[in-house]
Amino acid sequence: MARTFELATPIDGTVEEAWRVLTDFAAYVQWNRLVPFGHGSATPGTHLEFRLRGRPGRRRPRVVTSTPPQELVLQDTVGHKTLLHMTHWFTFVPAAQSPGVDLCQRWRAEGMLVPLLWPLLRRDMARFAEFGHGLRDRVRELRQVQGKT
């Protein structure tokens, strides 16, 4: 069984600016309340290391795709792939209503545990709206420092 979830956040900045903030994992501590610790590089095949606020331990998703400056795709498995396997897309697309870009986040949850855990998974994915807002605010802050606004 598989289920999906999506979020979108408008960002007043260029796709390159948003990409730099998204993939500077070590700087997450400066702006990211949801993921206050990040480590690694956006290189396909590598594992990143993250800590999420309110969750014990660390997550180590694998970078599946990195297409600068448009898309980063991460995958993580809990237990065996047949139990719970998650794919998380971060995609930047031109904003429909204004200059700038939209950060589109999409998840696909697969495995036998998805029906049982869906309410919890959906709630955790919805928390990533905070991630998108933090990324938007960080791009705005960096633009102000550089005198671009």
DSSP file (Angstrom, degrees, kcal/mol; ACC not computed):
  #  RESIDUE AA STRUCTURE BP1 BP2  ACC     N-H-->O    O-->H-N    N-H-->O    O-->H-N    TCO  KAPPA ALPHA  PHI   PSI    X-CA   Y-CA   Z-CA
    1    1 A M              0   0    0      0, 0.0   110,-1.4     0, 0.0     2,-0.4   0.000 360.0 360.0 360.0 138.5    0.0    0.0    0.0
    2    2 A A  E     -A  110   0A   0    108,-0.2     2,-0.3   112,-0.1   108,-0.2  -0.973 360.0-178.9-131.5 146.0    1.2    3.5   -0.9
    3    3 A R  E     -A  109   0A   0    106,-2.2   106,-3.0    -2,-0.4     2,-0.3  -0.967  11.1-149.8-138.4 155.7    0.0    6.9    0.0
    4    4 A T  E     -A  108   0A   0     -2,-0.3     2,-0.3   104,-0.2   104,-0.2  -0.868   8.0-171.1-126.7 160.2    1.2   10.4   -0.9
    5    5 A F  E     -A  107   0A   0    102,-1.5   102,-2.7    -2,-0.3     2,-0.3  -0.986   9.0-165.6-148.2 142.0    1.2   13.9    0.8
    6    6 A E  E     +A  106   0A   0     -2,-0.3     2,-0.3   100,-0.2   100,-0.2  -0.972   9.9 178.0-136.8 149.2    2.1   17.3   -0.7
    7    7 A L  E     -A  105   0A   0     98,-2.5    98,-2.8    -2,-0.3     2,-0.4  -0.971   9.0-161.3-139.8 152.6    2.9   20.8    0.5
    8    8 A A  E     -A  104   0A   0     -2,-0.3    96,-0.2    96,-0.2    -2,-0.0  -0.999   4.4-173.5-138.3 141.2    3.9   24.0   -1.3
    9    9 A T  E     -A  103   0A   0     94,-2.1    94,-3.2    -2,-0.4     2,-0.2  -0.988  21.7-133.0-133.6 122.4    5.6   27.2    0.0
   10   10 A P  E     -A  102   0A   0      0, 0.0     2,-0.4     0, 0.0    92,-0.2  -0.540  22.2-163.1 -73.9 140.9    6.1   30.3   -2.1
   11   11 A I  E     -A  101   0A   0     90,-3.4    90,-2.3    -2,-0.2     2,-1.6  -0.991  17.6-142.0-129.4 125.9    9.6   31.8   -1.8
   12   12 A D  S    S+     0   0    0     -2,-0.4     2,-0.3    88,-0.2    88,-0.2  -0.657  73.9  64.8 -87.5  85.2   10.5   35.3   -2.9
   13   13 A G  S    S-     0   0    0     -2,-1.6    -2,-0.1    88,-0.1     2,-0.1  -0.965  89.3 -66.9 179.8 179.5   13.8   34.6   -4.4
   14   14 A T     >  -     0   0    0     -2,-0.3     4,-2.3    86,-0.1     5,-0.2  -0.455  41.4-115.1 -85.4 161.6   15.6   32.8   -7.2
   15   15 A V  H  > S+     0   0    0      1,-0.2     4,-2.4     2,-0.2     5,-0.2   0.861 117.8  54.9 -62.6 -34.7   15.7   29.1   -7.6
   16   16 A E  H  > S+     0   0    0      2,-0.2     4,-2.2     1,-0.2    -1,-0.2   0.908 108.0  48.0 -65.9 -41.8   19.5   29.3   -7.1
   17   17 A E  H  > S+     0   0    0      2,-0.2     4,-1.8     1,-0.2    -2,-0.2   0.929 113.8  46.8 -63.7 -45.2   19.1   31.1   -3.8
   18   18 A A  H  X S+     0   0    0     -4,-2.3     4,-2.6     1,-0.2    -2,-0.2   0.897 111.2  52.1 -64.3 -40.4   16.5   28.7   -2.5
   19   19 A W  H  X S+     0   0    0     -4,-2.4     4,-2.5     1,-0.2    -1,-0.2   0.914 106.7  53.0 -62.3 -43.8   18.6   25.7   -3.6
   20   20 A R  H  X S+     0   0    0     -4,-2.2     4,-0.7     1,-0.2    -1,-0.2   0.911 112.0  45.1 -59.7 -42.4   21.7   27.0   -1.7
   21   21 A V  H >< S+     0   0    0     -4,-1.8     3,-0.7     1,-0.2    -2,-0.2   0.932 113.3  50.5 -67.2 -44.9   19.7   27.3    1.5
   22   22 A L  H 3< S+     0   0    0     -4,-2.6    -2,-0.2     1,-0.2    -1,-0.2   0.894 116.4  39.8 -59.0 -42.0   18.1   23.9    1.1
   23   23 A T  H 3< S+     0   0    0     -4,-2.5     2,-1.5    -5,-0.2    19,-0.3   0.420  87.9  91.7 -97.1   2.2   21.4   22.1    0.5
   24   24 A D    X<  +     0   0    0     -4,-0.7     3,-1.3    -3,-0.7     4,-0.3  -0.610  52.3 169.2 -90.8  75.2   23.5   23.9    3.0
   25   25 A F  G >   +     0   0    0     -2,-1.5     3,-1.5    15,-0.3    13,-0.4   0.824  67.6  60.1 -61.6 -35.9   22.7   21.3    5.6
   26   26 A A  G >  S+     0   0    0      1,-0.3     3,-0.6    14,-0.2    -1,-0.3   0.781 101.2  56.2 -64.5 -25.5   25.3   22.4    8.1
   27   27 A A  G X> S+     0   0    0     -3,-1.3     3,-2.1     1,-0.2     4,-0.6   0.496  76.8  96.2 -85.3  -3.2   23.6   25.9    8.3
   28   28 A Y  H X> S+     0   0    0     -3,-1.5     4,-3.2    -4,-0.3     3,-1.1   0.843  73.9  66.6 -54.0 -33.5   20.2   24.4    9.3
   29   29 A V  H <4 S+     0   0    0     -3,-0.6    -1,-0.3    -4,-0.3    -2,-0.1   0.768  97.4  55.5 -59.4 -25.0   21.1   25.1   12.9
   30   30 A Q  H <4 S+     0   0    0     -3,-2.1    -1,-0.2     1,-0.1    -2,-0.2   0.732 130.9   0.7 -81.3 -23.2   21.0   28.9   12.0
   31   31 A W  H << S+     0   0    0     -3,-1.1     2,-0.9    -4,-0.6    -2,-0.2   0.572 101.4  93.9-140.3 -17.2   17.4   28.9   10.6
   32   32 A N     <  +     0   0    0     -4,-3.2    -1,-0.1    -5,-0.2    99,-0.1  -0.747  35.1 175.3-100.4 103.7   15.7   25.6   10.7
   33   33 A R  S    S+     0   0    0     -2,-0.9    -1,-0.2    97,-0.2    20,-0.2   0.841  83.7  47.6 -72.5 -32.9   13.5   25.0   13.8
   34   34 A L  S    S+     0   0    0      1,-0.3    19,-3.0    18,-0.1    -1,-0.2   0.907 125.6  26.9 -75.7 -41.7   12.1   21.6   12.6
   35   35 A V  S    S+     0   0    0     17,-0.2    -1,-0.3    -7,-0.1    -3,-0.2  -0.742  70.3 169.3-121.0  80.5   15.5   20.2   11.5
   36   36 A P        +     0   0    0      0, 0.0     2,-0.4     0, 0.0    16,-0.1   0.514  66.1  49.0 -77.0  -2.1   18.0   21.9   13.8
   37   37 A F  E     +F   51   0B   0     14,-0.9    14,-1.8    -9,-0.1     2,-0.3  -0.979  62.0 161.0-139.5 126.9   20.8   19.6   12.8
   38   38 A G  E     +F   50   0B   0    -13,-0.4     2,-0.3    -2,-0.4    12,-0.2  -0.996   5.8 173.5-141.5 146.9   21.9   18.6    9.3
   39   39 A H  E     +F   49   0B   0     10,-1.6    10,-2.6    -2,-0.3     2,-0.3  -0.984  36.2  50.5-152.7 140.0   25.1   17.1    7.9
   40   40 A G        -     0   0    0     -2,-0.3     2,-0.3     8,-0.2   -15,-0.3  -0.782  69.7 -81.5 131.5-172.1   26.1   15.7    4.5
   41   41 A S        -     0   0    0     -2,-0.3     2,-2.3     6,-0.2    22,-0.1  -0.961  33.3-112.3-133.4 152.0   26.1   16.7    0.8
   42   42 A A        +     0   0    0     -2,-0.3   -19,-0.0   -19,-0.3    -2,-0.0  -0.357  69.0 135.1 -80.8  60.0   23.5   16.6   -1.8
   43   43 A T    >   -     0   0    0     -2,-2.3     3,-2.2    22,-0.0    20,-0.3  -0.947  62.6-108.5-112.7 123.3   25.4   13.9   -3.8
   44   44 A P  T 3  S+     0   0    0      0, 0.0    20,-0.2     0, 0.0     3,-0.1  -0.193 103.2  23.5 -53.0 136.3   23.4   10.9   -5.1
   45   45 A G  T 3  S+     0   0    0     18,-3.5     2,-0.2     1,-0.4    19,-0.1   0.170  98.1 111.7  94.4 -16.3   24.1    7.7   -3.2
   46   46 A T    <   -     0   0    0     -3,-2.2    17,-3.1    17,-0.1     2,-0.5  -0.493  64.7-125.4 -87.6 160.5   25.3    9.4    0.0
   47   47 A H  B     -B   62   0A   0     15,-0.2    15,-0.2    -2,-0.2     2,-0.2  -0.898  18.9-152.2-104.6 133.0   23.5    9.4    3.3
   48   48 A L        -     0   0    0     13,-2.8     2,-0.4    -2,-0.5    -8,-0.2  -0.535  10.0-136.3 -91.3 165.6   22.6   12.6    5.0
   49   49 A E  E     +F   39   0B   0    -10,-2.6   -10,-1.6    -2,-0.2     2,-0.3  -0.987  28.7 169.3-128.9 124.3   22.2   12.9    8.8
   50   50 A F  E     -FG  38  59B   0      9,-2.6     9,-2.6    -2,-0.4     2,-0.4  -0.936  23.6-155.8-131.4 152.5   19.4   14.9   10.3
   51   51 A R  E     -F   37   0B   0    -14,-1.8   -14,-0.9    -2,-0.3     2,-0.4  -1.000  17.1-151.2-124.0 130.5   17.8   15.4   13.7
   52   52 A L    >   -     0   0    0      5,-0.4     3,-1.9    -2,-0.4   -17,-0.2  -0.851  24.7-108.4-103.4 135.9   14.2   16.4   13.9
   53   53 A R  T 3  S+     0   0    0    -19,-3.0    -1,-0.0    -2,-0.4   -20,-0.0  -0.366 104.8  17.4 -59.0 132.9   12.8   18.5   16.7
   54   54 A G  T 3  S+     0   0    0      1,-0.2    -1,-0.3    -2,-0.1   -20,-0.0   0.471 106.6  97.5  84.5   1.7   10.6   16.3   19.0
   55   55 A R  S <  S-     0   0    0     -3,-1.9    -3,-0.2     2,-0.1    -1,-0.2  -0.985  71.2-126.7-124.7 131.2   11.9   13.0   17.6
   56   56 A P  S    S+     0   0    0      0, 0.0    -4,-0.1     0, 0.0    -3,-0.0  -0.367  70.5   8.3 -71.4 154.4   14.6   10.9   19.4
   57   57 A G  S    S-     0   0    0     -6,-0.1    -5,-0.4    -2,-0.1     2,-0.3  -0.100  89.5 -71.5  74.9-172.1   17.6    9.8   17.4
   58   58 A R        -     0   0    0     -7,-0.1     2,-0.3     2,-0.0    -7,-0.2  -0.881  30.8-134.3-123.5 153.0   18.8   10.8   14.0
   59   59 A R  B     -G   50   0B   0     -9,-2.6    -9,-2.6    -2,-0.3    17,-0.0  -0.832   9.8-164.0-104.0 146.7   17.5   10.0   10.5
   60   60 A R        -     0   0    0     -2,-0.3   -11,-0.2   -11,-0.2    15,-0.0  -0.565  15.4-179.6-129.8  68.6   19.9    9.0    7.7
   61   61 A P        -     0   0    0      0, 0.0   -13,-2.8     0, 0.0     2,-0.4  -0.338  25.0-124.4 -69.3 152.8   18.1    9.4    4.4
   62   62 A R  E     -BC  47  75A   0     13,-3.2    13,-2.2   -15,-0.2     2,-0.6  -0.800  18.9-121.3 -96.6 137.5   19.9    8.5    1.2
   63   63 A V  E     + C   0  74A   0    -17,-3.1   -18,-3.5    -2,-0.4    11,-0.2  -0.695  34.8 172.3 -77.5 117.5   20.2   11.0   -1.6
   64   64 A V  E     +     0   0A   0      9,-3.0     2,-0.4    -2,-0.6    -1,-0.2   0.869  66.1  10.9 -92.1 -46.7   18.5    9.4   -4.6
   65   65 A T  E     - C   0  73A   0      8,-1.3     8,-2.8   -21,-0.1     2,-0.4  -0.997  54.1-179.3-137.8 138.1   18.5   12.4   -7.0
   66   66 A S  E     + C   0  72A   0     -2,-0.4     6,-0.2     6,-0.2    -3,-0.0  -0.895   9.2 168.1-137.1 107.2   20.2   15.8   -6.9
   67   67 A T  E >>  - C   0  71A   0      4,-3.4     3,-2.6    -2,-0.4     4,-1.9  -0.752  41.0-115.6-120.8  81.4   19.4   18.0   -9.9
   68   68 A P  T 34 S+     0   0    0      0, 0.0   -52,-0.1     0, 0.0    -2,-0.1  -0.308  86.9   3.1 -61.7 141.3   20.6   21.5   -9.0
   69   69 A P  T 34 S+     0   0    0      0, 0.0   -50,-0.1     0, 0.0     3,-0.1  -0.816 131.6  46.1-100.0  29.7   18.9   23.8   -8.7
   70   70 A Q  T <4 S+     0   0    0     -3,-2.6    22,-2.8     1,-0.2     2,-0.4   0.880 104.5  19.7-100.1 -41.1   15.5   22.1   -9.2
   71   71 A E  E  <  -CD  67  91A   0     -4,-1.9    -4,-3.4    20,-0.2     2,-0.4  -0.986  39.0-178.1-146.8 139.0   15.1   18.9   -7.3
   72   72 A L  E     -CD  66  90A   0     18,-2.4    18,-2.7    -2,-0.4     2,-0.5  -1.000  15.6-167.2-128.7 128.7   16.5   16.9   -4.4
   73   73 A V  E     -CD  65  89A   0     -8,-2.8    -9,-3.0    -2,-0.4    -8,-1.3  -0.976   5.0-174.8-123.5 126.3   15.0   13.4   -3.7
   74   74 A L  E     -CD  63  88A   0     14,-2.6    14,-3.0    -2,-0.5     2,-0.4  -0.888   5.4-163.1-118.1 147.9   15.7   11.6   -0.4
   75   75 A Q  E     +CD  62  87A   0    -13,-2.2   -13,-3.2    -2,-0.3     2,-0.3  -0.986   7.9 178.7-130.7 145.1   14.7    8.0    0.6
   76   76 A D  E     - D   0  86A   0     10,-2.4    10,-3.2    -2,-0.4     2,-0.4  -0.996  10.9-156.4-144.0 143.0   14.5    6.5    4.1
   77   77 A T  E     - D   0  85A   0     -2,-0.3     2,-0.6     8,-0.2     8,-0.2  -0.967   5.7-153.5-123.2 136.1   13.5    3.0    5.2
   78   78 A V  E    S- D   0  84A   0      6,-2.5     6,-0.6    -2,-0.4     2,-0.4  -0.946  74.5 -33.6-107.7 118.3   12.3    2.0    8.7
   79   79 A G  S    S-     0   0    0     -2,-0.6     2,-0.3     4,-0.1    -2,-0.1  -0.608 127.6  -3.3  71.4-128.5   13.1   -1.6    9.3
   80   80 A H  S >> S-     0   0    0     -2,-0.4     3,-2.2     1,-0.1     4,-1.5  -0.687  74.7-113.1 -96.1 151.4   12.8   -3.4    6.0
   81   81 A K  T 34 S+     0   0    0      1,-0.3    -1,-0.1    -2,-0.3     4,-0.1   0.784 117.0  59.0 -54.8 -29.7   11.7   -1.8    2.8
   82   82 A T  T 34 S+     0   0    0      1,-0.1    30,-2.9    29,-0.1    -1,-0.3   0.697 106.2  49.6 -74.9 -17.1    8.5   -3.9    2.8
   83   83 A L  T <4 S-     0   0    0     -3,-2.2    30,-2.5    28,-0.3    31,-0.4   0.950 131.2 -15.7 -84.0 -57.6    7.5   -2.4    6.2
   84   84 A L  E  <  +D   78   0A   0     -4,-1.5    -6,-2.5    -6,-0.6     2,-0.4  -0.886  61.7 171.6-155.0 118.9    8.0    1.3    5.6
   85   85 A H  E     -DE  77 110A   0     25,-2.9    25,-2.6    -2,-0.3     2,-0.4  -0.995  13.3-165.5-131.6 124.9    9.8    3.1    2.8
   86   86 A M  E     -DE  76 109A   0    -10,-3.2   -10,-2.4    -2,-0.4     2,-0.4  -0.910   8.9-168.3-117.5 136.5    9.6    6.9    2.4
   87   87 A T  E     -DE  75 108A   0     21,-2.1    21,-2.1    -2,-0.4     2,-0.5  -0.989   7.7-167.3-119.9 133.1   10.5    9.0   -0.5
   88   88 A H  E     -DE  74 107A   0    -14,-3.0   -14,-2.6    -2,-0.4     2,-0.4  -0.974   2.3-162.9-126.3 116.5   10.7   12.8   -0.1
   89   89 A W  E     -DE  73 106A   0     17,-3.3    17,-1.9    -2,-0.5     2,-0.5  -0.837   6.9-168.3 -98.6 134.3   10.9   15.2   -3.1
   90   90 A F  E     +DE  72 105A   0    -18,-2.7   -18,-2.4    -2,-0.4     2,-0.4  -0.982  21.1 174.0-115.4 112.7   12.0   18.8   -2.7
   91   91 A T  E     -DE  71 104A   0     13,-2.8    13,-3.4    -2,-0.5     2,-0.5  -0.978  23.0-151.3-127.5 132.8   11.2   20.5   -6.0
   92   92 A F  E     + E   0 103A   0    -22,-2.8    11,-0.2    -2,-0.4   -77,-0.0  -0.896  22.5 172.6-102.2 128.1   11.5   24.2   -7.0
   93   93 A V  E     - E   0 102A   0      9,-2.0     9,-3.0    -2,-0.5     3,-0.1  -0.944  43.3 -85.6-130.8 152.5    9.1   25.4   -9.7
   94   94 A P  E     - E   0 101A   0      0, 0.0     7,-0.3     0, 0.0     2,-0.1  -0.321  55.6-104.0 -56.5 137.7    8.4   28.9  -11.0
   95   95 A A        -     0   0    0      5,-1.9     5,-0.1     3,-0.2    -3,-0.0  -0.405  22.7-146.3 -66.5 138.0    5.8   30.6   -8.8
   96   96 A A  S    S+     0   0    0      1,-0.2    -1,-0.1    -2,-0.1     4,-0.0   0.863  91.6  28.2 -73.5 -38.0    2.4   30.7  -10.4
   97   97 A Q  S    S+     0   0    0      2,-0.1    -1,-0.2     1,-0.1    -2,-0.0   0.523 124.2  13.4-107.2  -7.7    1.2   34.0   -9.0
   98   98 A S  S    S-     0   0    0      2,-0.1    -3,-0.2     0, 0.0    -1,-0.1  -0.950  88.2 -71.8-156.3 170.9    4.3   36.1   -8.4
   99   99 A P  S    S+     0   0    0      0, 0.0     2,-0.3     0, 0.0    -2,-0.1  -0.407  94.0  49.6 -65.5 154.3    8.0   36.4   -9.1
  100  100 A G  S    S-     0   0    0    -88,-0.2    -5,-1.9    -5,-0.1     2,-0.3  -0.772  86.6 -74.3 115.0-161.7   10.0   33.8   -7.2
  101  101 A V  E     -AE  11  94A   0    -90,-2.3   -90,-3.4    -2,-0.3     2,-0.5  -0.902  26.5-127.6-134.9 161.1    9.7   30.1   -6.8
  102  102 A D  E     -AE  10  93A   0     -9,-3.0    -9,-2.0    -2,-0.3     2,-0.8  -0.944  15.8-140.9-108.5 133.6    7.5   27.6   -5.0
  103  103 A L  E     -AE   9  92A   0    -94,-3.2   -94,-2.1    -2,-0.5     2,-0.6  -0.862  22.2-166.0 -88.9 114.1    9.1   24.9   -2.9
  104  104 A C  E     -AE   8  91A   0    -13,-3.4   -13,-2.8    -2,-0.8     2,-0.5  -0.913   3.3-168.7-104.1 122.9    7.0   21.8   -3.5
  105  105 A Q  E     +AE   7  90A   0    -98,-2.8   -98,-2.5    -2,-0.6     2,-0.4  -0.938   8.2 177.4-111.4 132.8    7.4   19.0   -1.1
  106  106 A R  E     -AE   6  89A   0    -17,-1.9   -17,-3.3    -2,-0.5     2,-0.4  -0.998   8.3-165.7-136.8 140.2    6.0   15.6   -1.9
  107  107 A W  E     -AE   5  88A   0   -102,-2.7  -102,-1.5    -2,-0.4     2,-0.4  -0.927   7.3-164.5-122.0 147.8    6.2   12.3    0.0
  108  108 A R  E     -AE   4  87A   0    -21,-2.1   -21,-2.1    -2,-0.4     2,-0.5  -0.983   9.9-165.5-129.0 121.2    5.4    8.8   -1.0
  109  109 A A  E     +AE   3  86A   0   -106,-3.0  -106,-2.2    -2,-0.4     2,-0.3  -0.924  12.9 176.4-108.1 128.1    5.0    6.3    1.9
  110  110 A E  E     +AE   2  85A   0    -25,-2.6   -25,-2.9    -2,-0.5  -108,-0.2  -0.938  25.1  68.5-130.2 152.0    5.0    2.6    0.9
  111  111 A G  S >  S-     0   0    0   -110,-1.4     3,-1.3    -2,-0.3   -28,-0.3  -0.504  84.4 -69.5 127.8 168.3    4.9   -0.6    2.9
  112  112 A M  T 3  S+     0   0    0    -30,-2.9     4,-0.4     1,-0.3   -29,-0.2   0.757 123.9  55.3 -64.1 -27.2    2.8   -2.9    5.1
  113  113 A L  T 3> S+     0   0    0    -30,-2.5     4,-2.9     1,-0.2    -1,-0.3   0.577  81.7  90.9 -84.8  -8.1    2.8   -0.4    8.0
  114  114 A V  H <> S+     0   0    0     -3,-1.3     4,-1.7   -31,-0.4    -1,-0.2   0.917  85.0  48.9 -57.8 -48.6    1.5    2.6    6.0
  115  115 A P  H  4 S+     0   0    0      0, 0.0    -1,-0.2     0, 0.0    -2,-0.1   0.908 117.0  43.0 -59.3 -38.8   -2.2    1.9    6.7
  116  116 A L  H  4 S+     0   0    0     -4,-0.4    -2,-0.2     1,-0.2     4,-0.2   0.900 123.8  34.9 -70.5 -41.7   -1.5    1.6   10.4
  117  117 A L  H >X S+     0   0    0     -4,-2.9     4,-2.8     1,-0.2     3,-0.6   0.455  84.8 106.0 -94.9  -1.8    0.9    4.5   10.7
  118  118 A W  H 3X S+     0   0    0     -4,-1.7     4,-3.2     1,-0.2     5,-0.3   0.864  77.7  52.4 -53.3 -45.2   -0.7    6.9    8.2
  119  119 A P  H 3> S+     0   0    0      0, 0.0     4,-1.8     0, 0.0    -1,-0.2   0.920 115.6  41.8 -57.6 -41.6   -2.2    9.3   10.8
  120  120 A L  H <> S+     0   0    0     -3,-0.6     4,-2.4    -4,-0.2    -2,-0.2   0.919 116.3  48.4 -69.2 -44.4    1.2    9.7   12.5
  121  121 A L  H  X S+     0   0    0     -4,-2.8     4,-2.7     1,-0.2     5,-0.2   0.921 111.4  50.1 -61.8 -44.7    3.1    9.9    9.2
  122  122 A R  H  X S+     0   0    0     -4,-3.2     4,-2.4    -5,-0.3    -1,-0.2   0.905 110.5  49.8 -62.3 -42.2    0.7   12.5    7.8
  123  123 A R  H  X S+     0   0    0     -4,-1.8     4,-1.2    -5,-0.3    -1,-0.2   0.921 111.8  48.3 -62.7 -43.6    1.0   14.6   10.9
  124  124 A D  H  < S+     0   0    0     -4,-2.4     4,-0.4     1,-0.2     3,-0.2   0.897 112.1  48.8 -64.7 -39.6    4.8   14.4   10.7
  125  125 A M  H >< S+     0   0    0     -4,-2.7     3,-1.8     1,-0.2    -1,-0.2   0.900 106.1  57.1 -66.5 -39.3    4.8   15.3    7.0
  126  126 A A  H >< S+     0   0    0     -4,-2.4     3,-1.9     1,-0.3     4,-0.3   0.803  94.0  68.2 -61.4 -28.4    2.5   18.3    7.7
  127  127 A R  T >X S+     0   0    0     -4,-1.2     3,-1.6     1,-0.3     4,-0.6   0.746  82.1  76.5 -61.5 -21.9    5.1   19.6   10.2
  128  128 A F  H <> S+     0   0    0     -3,-1.8     4,-2.2    -4,-0.4    -1,-0.3   0.539  71.9  79.7 -71.8  -4.8    7.3   20.2    7.1
  129  129 A A  H <> S+     0   0    0     -3,-1.9     4,-2.4     2,-0.2    -1,-0.3   0.892  91.9  53.7 -60.4 -37.9    5.2   23.3    6.4
  130  130 A E  H <> S+     0   0    0     -3,-1.6     4,-2.4    -4,-0.3    -2,-0.2   0.878 104.7  53.4 -62.2 -38.6    7.4   24.8    9.1
  131  131 A F  H  X S+     0   0    0     -4,-0.6     4,-2.5     2,-0.2    -2,-0.2   0.942 109.6  48.0 -59.6 -48.7   10.5   23.7    7.2
  132  132 A G  H  X S+     0   0    0     -4,-2.2     4,-2.4     1,-0.2    -2,-0.2   0.895 111.8  49.2 -61.3 -41.2    9.2   25.5    4.0
  133  133 A H  H  X S+     0   0    0     -4,-2.4     4,-2.5     2,-0.2    -1,-0.2   0.893 111.0  50.5 -65.6 -39.1    8.4   28.7    6.0
  134  134 A G  H  X S+     0   0    0     -4,-2.4     4,-2.3     2,-0.2    -2,-0.2   0.904 110.7  48.5 -64.6 -40.9   11.8   28.6    7.5
  135  135 A L  H  X S+     0   0    0     -4,-2.5     4,-2.4     2,-0.2    -2,-0.2   0.913 111.4  50.6 -64.8 -42.7   13.5   28.2    4.1
  136  136 A R  H  X S+     0   0    0     -4,-2.4     4,-2.1     1,-0.2    -2,-0.2   0.927 112.3  46.5 -58.6 -46.9   11.4   31.1    2.8
  137  137 A D  H  X S+     0   0    0     -4,-2.5     4,-2.6     1,-0.2    -1,-0.2   0.867 110.9  52.4 -66.5 -36.7   12.4   33.3    5.7
  138  138 A R  H  X S+     0   0    0     -4,-2.3     4,-2.6     2,-0.2     5,-0.2   0.911 109.1  49.0 -67.4 -41.6   16.1   32.4    5.3
  139  139 A V  H  X S+     0   0    0     -4,-2.4     4,-2.3     2,-0.2    -2,-0.2   0.930 112.5  48.9 -61.3 -44.1   16.1   33.3    1.6
  140  140 A R  H  X S+     0   0    0     -4,-2.1     4,-2.1     1,-0.2    -2,-0.2   0.924 111.5  49.7 -60.2 -45.4   14.4   36.6    2.4
  141  141 A E  H  X S+     0   0    0     -4,-2.6     4,-2.1     1,-0.2    -2,-0.2   0.922 111.6  47.5 -60.9 -45.7   17.0   37.3    5.2
  142  142 A L  H  X S+     0   0    0     -4,-2.6     4,-1.8     1,-0.2    -1,-0.2   0.864 110.2  53.2 -66.1 -35.6   20.0   36.5    2.9
  143  143 A R  H  <>S+     0   0    0     -4,-2.3     5,-3.3    -5,-0.2     6,-0.5   0.895 108.7  50.0 -64.4 -39.8   18.5   38.7    0.2
  144  144 A Q  H ><5S+     0   0    0     -4,-2.1     3,-1.1     3,-0.2    -2,-0.2   0.914 109.0  51.0 -64.8 -42.7   18.2   41.6    2.6
  145  145 A V  H 3<5S+     0   0    0     -4,-2.1    -1,-0.2     1,-0.3    -2,-0.2   0.875 113.2  46.2 -61.4 -37.6   21.8   41.2    3.8
  146  146 A Q  T 3<5S-     0   0    0     -4,-1.8    -1,-0.3    -5,-0.2    -2,-0.2   0.446 115.6-117.3 -85.9  -0.3   22.9   41.2    0.1
  147  147 A G  T < 5S+     0   0    0     -3,-1.1    -3,-0.2    -4,-0.3    -2,-0.1   0.805  74.5 130.9  71.9  29.5   20.7   44.2   -0.6
  148  148 A K      <       0   0    0     -5,-3.3    -4,-0.2     1,-0.2    -5,-0.1   0.413 360.0 360.0 -96.2   1.8   18.5   42.4   -3.2
  149  149 A T              0   0    0     -6,-0.5    -1,-0.2    -5,-0.1    -5,-0.1   0.421 360.0 360.0-115.0 360.0   15.2   43.5   -1.7
